[in-house]
Amino acid sequence: MSLFALLSTAVAIPLGIASVVIVFFYLRARSVERKKAALEQRRQERQAVREAVRPAYTVNATTSFSRPVTISGDSMPEFRPLSFYMMESSQASAGHTLAEIPGLDARLQHALNDLGYTSVEQVARWGRADVRTVSAILGVEQGVIEGTWIVHARTLLSVV
């Protein structure tokens, strides 16, 4: 074998291997880019669907003792405006205060007042969505709210 053939073979083999490796990584990079583009397109489609079906209400609440909490969408399917609770409530429960409900200390009373709940009648009229909302914001278990607060509020008002 001549020196030229030996040198050309010694150079050709590494060049061939290098070109194969370069082509492999190039094709792999193109495949990754296509996958990323497809994932981004699917994410944008899902976001568009979420925007189309997103409810028109969101509650942003900040209390004096907790971090800000945002509850929206599926968390509150039975959302009612605050005016629903303000209908003559102060007159109906004139003799009762939130302090009469067991388990409501001064901190929780203040937090409920910050959220707009100021009367026993408002607590007595809470539904499942209201319980979930207050539970998430105040960090109180739903069972305590339903089993204690609402029951005692309804008892105070003789509302069943």
Secondary structure, 3 states (H helix, E strand, C coil): CCHHHHHHHHHHHHHHHHHHHHHHHHHHHHHHHHHHHHHHHHHHHHHHHHHHHCCCCEEEECCCCCCCEEEEHHHCCCCCCHHHCCCCHHHHCCCCCHHHCCCCCHHHHHHHHHHCCCCHHHHHCCCHHHHHHHHHHHCCCHHHHHHHHHHHHHHHHCCC
